Every structure is written in structure tokens, then in C-alpha cells.
Amino acid sequence: MSQEHIQACIEACQQCMTACIRCYSACLKEDNLDMMKECIRLDRECADICEFAAKSMSADAAYSRELCRLCAEACERCGDECSKHEAEHCRVCAEACYACAKLCRSMAA
């Protein structure tokens, strides 16, 4: 894998982590909090996994490929959940999740 591809994946993970954090923070302010519970949960998980994946790639860790595979799955699940909601923060999060999932899948291949 080229260094440019690895760096692009690290940056996608960091962007996704930020989008997820912003999304769950905004979800906590929504009127119907009960409807947003799964979105908040998946945002938190995805943000944590993206952070860990980015750190592992930065350190050239032996388990980076496996973490990227897991990260792609978490991002896809989070993106699917965010896509169910009309809020702008959910739309932005879904886009970041799908972009990260695509790059992480290629890293895991």
C-alpha cells in the first residue's frame, strides 16, 4: 500500500471521527431524543473505532488491516443509521462515514 493511500485513509478516519462527534453532540440536542438513541450510540462507537484505526495506521501497527476492516463495518452501520434522519448533521456524518468505509475497505483488502 502506498504512503499516499495510507495517509488518505488516516485523514478519512479523522474526518469521520469529527463528523461522528459533531453528529452525536447535535443529536443530544434534538427534541425527540428517544428517536436518536441508536444514532448517538453508533456515532460514539464509530468515532472511537475511527480514532483507533487512524492511530494504528499512523504507527504502522501489525493489526491495522483488521482494524480497517472493522472500521469500515462500523462506518457503514453508522452511515446507514444517519441516512435515516433528515438533520444536516446526520447527512454530513453519513457522507463522512461512507467515504471512510470505502478507503478502509481498500486498506483491509
Backbone hydrogen bonds in HBPLUS format (Angstrom, degrees):
<---DONOR---> <-ACCEPTOR-->    atom                        ^
c    i                          cat <-CA-CA->   ^        H-A-AA   ^      H-
h    n   atom  resd res      DA  || num        DHA   H-A  angle D-A-AA Bond
n    s   type  num  typ     dist DA aas  dist angle  dist       angle   num
A0006-ILE N   A0002-SER O   3.05 MM   4  6.38 161.1  2.09 152.5 157.7     1
A0007-GLN N   A0003-GLN O   2.89 MM   4  6.05 161.1  1.93 146.8 152.2     2
A0008-ALA N   A0004-GLU O   2.93 MM   4  6.11 153.7  2.00 143.1 150.3     3
A0009-CYS N   A0005-HIS O   3.02 MM   4  6.25 151.6  2.10 145.1 152.3     4
A0010-ILE N   A0006-ILE O   2.92 MM   4  6.21 157.2  1.97 151.6 158.2     5
A0011-GLU N   A0007-GLN O   2.95 MM   4  6.17 164.9  1.98 151.1 154.8     6
A0012-ALA N   A0008-ALA O   2.94 MM   4  6.14 149.6  2.03 140.5 149.1     7
A0013-CYS N   A0009-CYS O   2.92 MM   4  6.14 156.3  1.97 149.4 155.4     8
A0014-GLN N   A0010-ILE O   2.96 MM   4  6.27 156.0  2.02 149.4 156.2     9
A0015-GLN N   A0011-GLU O   2.87 MM   4  6.07 157.1  1.92 147.6 153.9    10
A0016-CYS N   A0012-ALA O   2.87 MM   4  5.99 155.8  1.93 145.7 152.6    11
A0017-MET N   A0013-CYS O   2.86 MM   4  6.03 159.8  1.90 147.5 153.3    12
A0018-THR N   A0014-GLN O   3.06 MM   4  6.26 160.8  2.10 145.0 149.5    13
A0019-ALA N   A0015-GLN O   2.95 MM   4  6.18 159.6  1.99 146.4 152.3    14
A0020-CYS N   A0016-CYS O   2.83 MM   4  6.03 158.4  1.88 155.0 160.8    15
A0021-ILE N   A0017-MET O   2.97 MM   4  6.20 157.6  2.02 149.0 155.0    16
A0022-ARG N   A0018-THR O   2.97 MM   4  6.19 164.5  2.00 151.7 155.9    17
A0023-CYS N   A0019-ALA O   2.86 MM   4  5.99 150.5  1.95 141.6 150.6    18
A0024-TYR N   A0020-CYS O   2.89 MM   4  6.14 173.1  1.90 156.5 156.9    19
A0025-SER N   A0021-ILE O   3.04 MM   4  6.11 154.3  2.11 144.8 152.4    20
A0026-ALA N   A0022-ARG O   2.96 MM   4  6.11 154.0  2.03 143.2 150.2    21
A0027-CYS N   A0023-CYS O   2.75 MM   4  5.97 155.8  1.81 154.4 162.4    22
A0028-LEU N   A0024-TYR O   3.11 MM   4  6.20 145.7  2.23 138.5 145.5    23
A0029-LYS N   A0026-ALA O   2.97 MM   3  5.30 151.5  2.06 107.5 116.6    24
A0030-GLU N   A0027-CYS O   3.04 MM   3  5.16 162.0  2.07 107.4 113.2    25
A0035-MET N   A0032-ASN O   3.14 MM   3  5.61 130.6  2.40 108.5 119.5    26
A0036-MET N   A0033-LEU O   2.97 MM   3  5.11 137.6  2.15 101.3 113.9    27
A0037-LYS N   A0034-ASP O   3.43 MM   3  5.45 168.8  2.44 103.9 107.1    28
A0040-ILE N   A0036-MET O   2.90 MM   4  6.12 163.9  1.92 164.0 168.4    29
A0041-ARG N   A0037-LYS O   2.95 MM   4  6.18 164.8  1.97 151.9 156.3    30
A0042-LEU N   A0038-GLU O   2.93 MM   4  6.07 169.8  1.94 150.9 153.5    31
A0043-ASP N   A0039-CYS O   2.85 MM   4  5.95 154.4  1.91 148.0 155.9    32
A0044-ARG N   A0040-ILE O   3.01 MM   4  6.22 162.3  2.04 152.3 155.9    33
A0045-GLU N   A0041-ARG O   3.06 MM   4  6.36 168.4  2.07 152.6 155.5    34
A0046-CYS N   A0042-LEU O   2.85 MM   4  5.87 168.0  1.86 150.7 154.8    35
A0047-ALA N   A0043-ASP O   2.91 MM   4  6.01 162.6  1.94 149.7 154.6    36
A0048-ASP N   A0044-ARG O   3.08 MM   4  6.30 163.6  2.11 151.2 155.2    37
A0049-ILE N   A0045-GLU O   2.94 MM   4  6.18 163.9  1.96 156.3 160.8    38
A0050-CYS N   A0046-CYS O   2.84 MM   4  5.95 162.7  1.87 154.5 159.5    39
A0051-GLU N   A0047-ALA O   3.02 MM   4  6.17 158.1  2.06 145.3 151.2    40
A0052-PHE N   A0048-ASP O   3.05 MM   4  6.30 161.2  2.09 147.1 152.0    41
A0053-ALA N   A0049-ILE O   2.84 MM   4  6.03 159.9  1.88 151.6 157.5    42
A0054-ALA N   A0050-CYS O   2.93 MM   4  6.09 163.9  1.95 151.2 155.3    43
A0055-LYS N   A0051-GLU O   3.01 MM   4  6.24 160.8  2.05 148.6 154.0    44
A0056-SER N   A0052-PHE O   2.91 MM   4  6.12 157.6  1.96 148.5 154.8    45
A0057-MET N   A0053-ALA O   2.96 MM   4  6.20 158.2  2.00 152.4 157.7    46
A0058-SER N   A0054-ALA O   2.95 MM   4  6.11 156.5  2.01 146.9 153.9    47
A0059-ALA N   A0055-LYS O   3.01 MM   4  6.23 144.4  2.14 144.2 153.2    48
A0061-ALA N   A0056-SER O   2.91 MM   5  5.13 173.2  1.92 156.1 156.5    49
A0060-ASP N   A0057-MET O   3.07 MM   3  4.86 156.4  2.13  99.2 106.4    50
A0064-SER N   A0061-ALA O   3.27 MM   3  5.46 162.5  2.30 116.0 115.1    51
A0067-LEU N   A0063-TYR O   3.06 MM   4  6.34 160.3  2.10 154.9 161.0    52
A0068-CYS N   A0064-SER O   2.80 MM   4  6.02 151.6  1.88 150.7 158.8    53
A0069-ARG N   A0065-ARG O   3.00 MM   4  6.27 149.2  2.09 144.3 152.4    54
A0070-LEU N   A0066-GLU O   3.03 MM   4  6.33 161.9  2.06 149.1 153.5    55
A0071-CYS N   A0067-LEU O   2.74 MM   4  5.89 155.2  1.80 147.0 155.0    56
A0072-ALA N   A0068-CYS O   2.90 MM   4  6.05 156.7  1.96 144.8 150.1    57
A0073-GLU N   A0069-ARG O   3.18 MM   4  6.50 156.6  2.24 145.7 151.4    58
A0074-ALA N   A0070-LEU O   2.95 MM   4  6.23 163.1  1.98 153.9 158.4    59
A0075-CYS N   A0071-CYS O   2.83 MM   4  6.00 161.1  1.86 153.8 159.3    60
A0076-GLU N   A0072-ALA O   2.96 MM   4  6.13 158.3  2.01 147.0 152.7    61
A0077-ARG N   A0073-GLU O   3.05 MM   4  6.27 162.3  2.08 150.6 155.0    62
A0078-CYS N   A0074-ALA O   2.94 MM   4  6.10 162.1  1.97 149.5 154.9    63
A0079-GLY N   A0075-CYS O   2.77 MM   4  5.86 162.7  1.79 150.0 155.7    64
A0080-ASP N   A0076-GLU O   2.88 MM   4  6.01 154.8  1.94 144.8 151.5    65
A0081-GLU N   A0077-ARG O   3.07 MM   4  6.30 154.9  2.13 144.2 150.5    66
A0082-CYS N   A0078-CYS O   2.86 MM   4  6.10 170.8  1.87 158.8 161.4    67
A0083-SER N   A0079-GLY O   2.93 MM   4  5.99 145.7  2.05 142.1 151.3    68
A0084-LYS N   A0081-GLU O   3.04 MM   3  5.46 155.1  2.10 110.9 118.6    69
A0085-HIS N   A0082-CYS O   3.09 MM   3  5.61 163.4  2.12 115.9 121.0    70
A0090-CYS N   A0087-ALA O   3.08 MM   3  5.30 127.4  2.37 101.0 114.3    71
A0091-ARG N   A0087-ALA O   3.09 MM   4  6.47 151.7  2.17 148.8 157.2    72
A0092-VAL N   A0088-GLU O   2.95 MM   4  6.20 167.7  1.96 159.7 161.6    73
A0093-CYS N   A0089-HIS O   3.05 MM   4  6.06 153.5  2.12 134.4 142.1    74
A0094-ALA N   A0090-CYS O   2.86 MM   4  6.03 162.2  1.89 148.2 152.9    75
A0095-GLU N   A0091-ARG O   3.08 MM   4  6.33 162.0  2.11 150.9 155.0    76
A0096-ALA N   A0092-VAL O   3.07 MM   4  6.33 160.7  2.11 148.0 153.1    77
A0097-CYS N   A0093-CYS O   2.81 MM   4  6.02 157.6  1.86 155.2 162.2    78
A0098-TYR N   A0094-ALA O   2.92 MM   4  6.15 165.0  1.95 155.4 158.2    79
A0099-ALA N   A0095-GLU O   3.03 MM   4  6.20 157.7  2.08 147.3 153.5    80
A0100-CYS N   A0096-ALA O   2.97 MM   4  6.09 159.4  2.01 146.7 152.4    81
A0101-ALA N   A0097-CYS O   2.84 MM   4  6.02 160.5  1.88 150.6 156.7    82
A0102-LYS N   A0098-TYR O   3.08 MM   4  6.21 155.8  2.14 142.8 148.2    83
A0103-LEU N   A0099-ALA O   3.27 MM   4  6.58 163.5  2.30 147.5 150.7    84
A0104-CYS N   A0100-CYS O   2.83 MM   4  6.00 165.6  1.85 159.3 164.1    85
A0105-ARG N   A0101-ALA O   2.86 MM   4  5.95 153.0  1.94 146.3 153.3    86
A0106-SER N   A0102-LYS O   3.23 MM   4  6.51 154.8  2.30 141.3 147.4    87
A0107-MET N   A0103-LEU O   3.00 MM   4  6.31 145.0  2.12 143.7 154.0    88
A0108-ALA N   A0104-CYS O   2.92 MM   4  6.12 146.7  2.03 146.4 155.2    89
A0109-ALA N   A0105-ARG O   3.10 MM   4  6.24 126.8  2.40 140.6 153.3    90
